[in-house]
Amino acid sequence: VLALKDLSSAHLVFGESGVQYLQAPVRPIRDTRERVKTYTFAHLLHNIGYSDTSMMCGLVKAWRTLYDVVSPDLAIFDYSPTALIASRDSSFIRVVYGQGFQIPPDSYPLPNLRLSEAVDLERLRQDEDRIVMAINAVLRTFALSPVACIADLFRAESSLLVTFQELDPYVERSGGDYRGIPSGRLRGDSPEWPSGEGKRIFAYLKPCKALPGLLNELRKLAQPTIVVGSDI
């Protein structure tokens, strides 16, 4: 059984395999909350609504309803922090699955992702504590055990990093279960680097407002570049 944010392409992938689809609870697209500058995963959670306990309670209740309906023996969480909140104290086995960025390391405060900018550790602790307070307020609503830090959310029976250690943005992580990139996801011809002198640049990009300018800057660099960009 799959709970999916976007059901429109599910049949193209799974066809008549017998997999069942459910609509995953999703947050509102329109959002007027103030954004904060993102230094850590905690700031990212703030910017997608984790300081809004009312909204979070609605989403967590919906996820818990899905668990009651499906009654799983095992649940796999692919970048699903809200679903993980809802699964606290559950009896089923939990597996956290994803690329390095999607599974923060077991540290407090979470590491600064802006390597070019120094930031005060005490500020990072305070910012993370505010999100943890909001998460714990939601957990209290459902009589679930609290978390001490955001890393607590991602502690599970198994944590599978579908990447290579060299590509993990969290250099602080130790003992990660790195599984590489599944070969079934590698399609197309092997890339060939363009001729030319200089550093080799690889860019994995998706449509966004900054994309035209970024591509233009890459062009002006005149370095051997490979760009992978779905829907560009």
C-alpha beads as a LAMMPS data file, in Angstrom:
LAMMPS data file: protein, C-alpha beads

232 atoms
231 bonds

1 atom types
1 bond types

-500.0 500.0 xlo xhi
-500.0 500.0 ylo yhi
-500.0 500.0 zlo zhi

Masses

1 110.0

Atoms # bond

1 1 1 0.000 0.000 0.000
2 1 1 1.403 3.383 -1.022
3 1 1 0.401 6.735 0.429
4 1 1 1.352 9.240 -2.270
5 1 1 1.327 13.017 -2.433
6 1 1 0.694 12.942 -6.205
7 1 1 -1.461 10.068 -7.441
8 1 1 -1.561 11.194 -11.072
9 1 1 1.486 9.180 -12.197
10 1 1 1.129 6.157 -9.915
11 1 1 -0.512 3.938 -12.526
12 1 1 2.291 4.613 -15.024
13 1 1 4.746 3.138 -12.529
14 1 1 2.799 0.341 -10.867
15 1 1 0.176 -0.526 -13.482
16 1 1 -1.644 -3.765 -12.647
17 1 1 0.888 -4.849 -10.012
18 1 1 -1.733 -5.030 -7.276
19 1 1 -0.282 -2.115 -5.332
20 1 1 -2.978 -0.036 -3.648
21 1 1 -2.834 3.772 -3.584
22 1 1 -3.957 6.162 -0.885
23 1 1 -3.832 9.943 -0.882
24 1 1 -1.139 11.088 1.517
25 1 1 -2.041 13.998 3.804
26 1 1 -0.503 17.152 2.365
27 1 1 -0.054 20.642 3.743
28 1 1 -1.791 23.613 2.080
29 1 1 -0.048 25.012 -0.972
30 1 1 -0.895 28.593 -0.031
31 1 1 1.233 29.662 2.884
32 1 1 1.615 33.159 4.286
33 1 1 3.952 32.283 7.159
34 1 1 7.191 34.199 7.532
35 1 1 10.185 32.357 6.094
36 1 1 13.479 32.217 7.936
37 1 1 16.924 31.840 6.432
38 1 1 17.737 28.153 6.176
39 1 1 20.885 27.065 7.957
40 1 1 19.802 23.647 9.216
41 1 1 17.111 21.048 8.625
42 1 1 15.250 22.656 11.547
43 1 1 14.853 25.903 9.613
44 1 1 13.566 23.929 6.650
45 1 1 10.891 22.346 8.858
46 1 1 9.922 25.795 10.115
47 1 1 9.501 27.057 6.565
48 1 1 7.157 24.214 5.595
49 1 1 4.859 24.752 8.559
50 1 1 6.203 22.887 11.578
51 1 1 5.632 25.909 13.791
52 1 1 1.883 25.736 13.010
53 1 1 0.635 23.217 15.569
54 1 1 -2.975 23.414 14.387
55 1 1 -2.077 22.426 10.837
56 1 1 0.314 19.766 12.088
57 1 1 -2.350 18.212 14.305
58 1 1 -4.638 17.840 11.301
59 1 1 -1.944 16.155 9.210
60 1 1 -0.810 13.878 12.046
61 1 1 -4.410 12.830 12.736
62 1 1 -4.826 11.962 9.050
63 1 1 -1.625 9.882 9.030
64 1 1 -2.710 8.019 12.166
65 1 1 -6.039 7.296 10.513
66 1 1 -4.170 5.814 7.526
67 1 1 -2.177 3.582 9.886
68 1 1 -5.414 2.397 11.492
69 1 1 -6.939 1.625 8.094
70 1 1 -3.890 -0.167 6.665
71 1 1 -2.641 -1.792 9.884
72 1 1 0.913 -2.286 8.530
73 1 1 3.527 -4.702 9.819
74 1 1 6.240 -2.480 8.364
75 1 1 6.263 1.112 7.155
76 1 1 8.904 2.678 4.903
77 1 1 9.284 6.447 5.238
78 1 1 10.725 8.214 2.199
79 1 1 11.302 11.807 3.374
80 1 1 8.161 11.788 5.517
81 1 1 8.806 13.678 8.781
82 1 1 5.097 14.285 9.449
83 1 1 4.313 10.611 8.954
84 1 1 7.176 9.829 11.339
85 1 1 5.659 12.103 13.982
86 1 1 2.369 10.257 13.597
87 1 1 4.127 6.885 13.925
88 1 1 5.609 7.570 17.364
89 1 1 5.038 4.657 19.778
90 1 1 3.573 2.488 16.994
91 1 1 3.960 -1.295 17.106
92 1 1 4.955 -1.736 13.446
93 1 1 8.563 -1.783 12.212
94 1 1 9.766 1.539 10.852
95 1 1 12.356 1.987 8.098
96 1 1 13.656 5.446 7.188
97 1 1 14.752 5.583 3.555
98 1 1 16.246 8.348 1.463
99 1 1 19.216 10.327 0.290
100 1 1 21.612 11.878 2.750
101 1 1 19.878 15.243 2.938
102 1 1 16.532 13.610 3.700
103 1 1 17.809 11.837 6.816
104 1 1 19.520 14.256 9.213
105 1 1 22.370 12.888 11.330
106 1 1 21.967 11.994 14.991
107 1 1 23.269 15.280 16.360
108 1 1 22.094 18.341 18.298
109 1 1 21.879 20.963 17.094
110 1 1 21.593 19.844 13.495
111 1 1 24.612 20.848 11.381
112 1 1 24.819 24.101 9.467
113 1 1 24.282 23.367 5.764
114 1 1 25.559 26.779 4.653
115 1 1 29.234 25.872 4.746
116 1 1 30.224 29.294 3.424
117 1 1 28.593 31.078 6.386
118 1 1 29.495 30.806 10.048
119 1 1 26.575 30.759 12.472
120 1 1 26.444 30.764 16.266
121 1 1 25.770 27.282 17.695
122 1 1 23.629 28.713 20.470
123 1 1 21.364 30.322 17.903
124 1 1 21.023 26.985 16.085
125 1 1 20.074 25.310 19.372
126 1 1 17.450 27.948 20.131
127 1 1 15.944 27.748 16.654
128 1 1 15.797 23.950 16.787
129 1 1 14.328 24.020 20.304
130 1 1 11.425 26.163 19.084
131 1 1 10.550 23.592 16.403
132 1 1 10.938 20.752 18.922
133 1 1 8.531 22.548 21.279
134 1 1 5.950 22.789 18.498
135 1 1 6.408 19.113 17.567
136 1 1 6.064 18.061 21.211
137 1 1 2.887 20.107 21.538
138 1 1 1.437 18.041 18.678
139 1 1 2.686 14.797 20.233
140 1 1 1.025 15.704 23.548
141 1 1 -2.270 16.143 21.726
142 1 1 -2.122 12.466 20.760
143 1 1 -0.545 11.280 24.047
144 1 1 2.640 10.257 22.232
145 1 1 6.165 10.297 23.653
146 1 1 8.071 13.560 23.151
147 1 1 11.289 14.083 21.209
148 1 1 14.425 15.619 22.692
149 1 1 15.645 16.967 19.360
150 1 1 14.753 16.732 15.678
151 1 1 17.141 13.820 15.161
152 1 1 14.845 11.824 17.481
153 1 1 12.172 11.839 14.767
154 1 1 14.409 9.879 12.414
155 1 1 15.467 7.143 14.837
156 1 1 13.948 3.895 13.592
157 1 1 14.615 0.165 13.416
158 1 1 16.508 0.745 10.185
159 1 1 17.845 3.780 8.353
160 1 1 18.861 3.239 4.723
161 1 1 20.896 5.942 2.985
162 1 1 20.357 5.574 -0.752
163 1 1 23.505 7.443 -1.703
164 1 1 27.274 7.262 -1.355
165 1 1 29.144 8.607 1.642
166 1 1 31.057 10.984 -0.641
167 1 1 27.758 12.607 -1.688
168 1 1 26.305 12.909 1.824
169 1 1 25.893 16.620 2.664
170 1 1 26.290 15.733 6.348
171 1 1 30.021 15.139 6.695
172 1 1 29.444 14.876 10.458
173 1 1 27.490 11.616 10.114
174 1 1 29.203 8.524 11.482
175 1 1 28.205 4.898 10.973
176 1 1 25.656 5.565 8.221
177 1 1 24.196 2.575 6.360
178 1 1 25.087 3.682 2.819
179 1 1 23.465 1.561 0.094
180 1 1 24.608 3.463 -2.989
181 1 1 22.253 4.292 -5.828
182 1 1 20.023 1.423 -7.012
183 1 1 21.094 0.397 -10.508
184 1 1 17.479 0.133 -11.624
185 1 1 17.216 3.923 -11.362
186 1 1 20.083 4.505 -13.789
187 1 1 18.649 4.932 -17.283
188 1 1 19.997 6.147 -20.588
189 1 1 23.471 6.228 -22.069
190 1 1 26.621 6.719 -20.033
191 1 1 27.493 10.432 -20.062
192 1 1 30.571 11.739 -21.820
193 1 1 32.264 14.850 -20.496
194 1 1 32.485 17.687 -23.019
195 1 1 35.973 18.489 -24.224
196 1 1 37.755 21.479 -22.816
197 1 1 40.046 22.579 -20.028
198 1 1 39.081 23.327 -16.458
199 1 1 37.111 21.797 -13.625
200 1 1 34.352 19.305 -14.407
201 1 1 30.972 20.556 -13.214
202 1 1 27.960 18.307 -12.644
203 1 1 24.585 19.972 -12.028
204 1 1 21.332 18.238 -11.078
205 1 1 18.640 20.849 -11.578
206 1 1 14.880 21.226 -11.647
207 1 1 12.685 24.081 -12.861
208 1 1 12.799 27.123 -10.576
209 1 1 12.910 30.912 -10.888
210 1 1 16.704 30.979 -10.551
211 1 1 17.292 28.356 -13.248
212 1 1 17.811 30.613 -16.314
213 1 1 20.361 32.728 -14.474
214 1 1 22.132 29.679 -13.092
215 1 1 22.393 28.058 -16.521
216 1 1 23.706 31.318 -17.940
217 1 1 26.400 31.479 -15.236
218 1 1 27.415 27.895 -16.033
219 1 1 27.669 28.840 -19.703
220 1 1 29.893 31.831 -18.921
221 1 1 32.234 29.659 -16.852
222 1 1 33.039 27.683 -20.020
223 1 1 33.998 24.591 -18.018
224 1 1 33.233 20.977 -19.062
225 1 1 29.680 20.646 -17.694
226 1 1 27.008 17.982 -17.544
227 1 1 23.498 19.059 -16.572
228 1 1 20.778 16.599 -15.590
229 1 1 17.434 18.345 -15.480
230 1 1 14.044 16.724 -15.608
231 1 1 11.315 18.918 -17.119
232 1 1 13.713 21.726 -18.046

Bonds

1 1 1 2
2 1 2 3
3 1 3 4
4 1 4 5
5 1 5 6
6 1 6 7
7 1 7 8
8 1 8 9
9 1 9 10
10 1 10 11
11 1 11 12
12 1 12 13
13 1 13 14
14 1 14 15
15 1 15 16
16 1 16 17
17 1 17 18
18 1 18 19
19 1 19 20
20 1 20 21
21 1 21 22
22 1 22 23
23 1 23 24
24 1 24 25
25 1 25 26
26 1 26 27
27 1 27 28
28 1 28 29
29 1 29 30
30 1 30 31
31 1 31 32
32 1 32 33
33 1 33 34
34 1 34 35
35 1 35 36
36 1 36 37
37 1 37 38
38 1 38 39
39 1 39 40
40 1 40 41
41 1 41 42
42 1 42 43
43 1 43 44
44 1 44 45
45 1 45 46
46 1 46 47
47 1 47 48
48 1 48 49
49 1 49 50
50 1 50 51
51 1 51 52
52 1 52 53
53 1 53 54
54 1 54 55
55 1 55 56
56 1 56 57
57 1 57 58
58 1 58 59
59 1 59 60
60 1 60 61
61 1 61 62
62 1 62 63
63 1 63 64
64 1 64 65
65 1 65 66
66 1 66 67
67 1 67 68
68 1 68 69
69 1 69 70
70 1 70 71
71 1 71 72
72 1 72 73
73 1 73 74
74 1 74 75
75 1 75 76
76 1 76 77
77 1 77 78
78 1 78 79
79 1 79 80
80 1 80 81
81 1 81 82
82 1 82 83
83 1 83 84
84 1 84 85
85 1 85 86
86 1 86 87
87 1 87 88
88 1 88 89
89 1 89 90
90 1 90 91
91 1 91 92
92 1 92 93
93 1 93 94
94 1 94 95
95 1 95 96
96 1 96 97
97 1 97 98
98 1 98 99
99 1 99 100
100 1 100 101
101 1 101 102
102 1 102 103
103 1 103 104
104 1 104 105
105 1 105 106
106 1 106 107
107 1 107 108
108 1 108 109
109 1 109 110
110 1 110 111
111 1 111 112
112 1 112 113
113 1 113 114
114 1 114 115
115 1 115 116
116 1 116 117
117 1 117 118
118 1 118 119
119 1 119 120
120 1 120 121
121 1 121 122
122 1 122 123
123 1 123 124
124 1 124 125
125 1 125 126
126 1 126 127
127 1 127 128
128 1 128 129
129 1 129 130
130 1 130 131
131 1 131 132
132 1 132 133
133 1 133 134
134 1 134 135
135 1 135 136
136 1 136 137
137 1 137 138
138 1 138 139
139 1 139 140
140 1 140 141
141 1 141 142
142 1 142 143
143 1 143 144
144 1 144 145
145 1 145 146
146 1 146 147
147 1 147 148
148 1 148 149
149 1 149 150
150 1 150 151
151 1 151 152
152 1 152 153
153 1 153 154
154 1 154 155
155 1 155 156
156 1 156 157
157 1 157 158
158 1 158 159
159 1 159 160
160 1 160 161
161 1 161 162
162 1 162 163
163 1 163 164
164 1 164 165
165 1 165 166
166 1 166 167
167 1 167 168
168 1 168 169
169 1 169 170
170 1 170 171
171 1 171 172
172 1 172 173
173 1 173 174
174 1 174 175
175 1 175 176
176 1 176 177
177 1 177 178
178 1 178 179
179 1 179 180
180 1 180 181
181 1 181 182
182 1 182 183
183 1 183 184
184 1 184 185
185 1 185 186
186 1 186 187
187 1 187 188
188 1 188 189
189 1 189 190
190 1 190 191
191 1 191 192
192 1 192 193
193 1 193 194
194 1 194 195
195 1 195 196
196 1 196 197
197 1 197 198
198 1 198 199
199 1 199 200
200 1 200 201
201 1 201 202
202 1 202 203
203 1 203 204
204 1 204 205
205 1 205 206
206 1 206 207
207 1 207 208
208 1 208 209
209 1 209 210
210 1 210 211
211 1 211 212
212 1 212 213
213 1 213 214
214 1 214 215
215 1 215 216
216 1 216 217
217 1 217 218
218 1 218 219
219 1 219 220
220 1 220 221
221 1 221 222
222 1 222 223
223 1 223 224
224 1 224 225
225 1 225 226
226 1 226 227
227 1 227 228
228 1 228 229
229 1 229 230
230 1 230 231
231 1 231 232
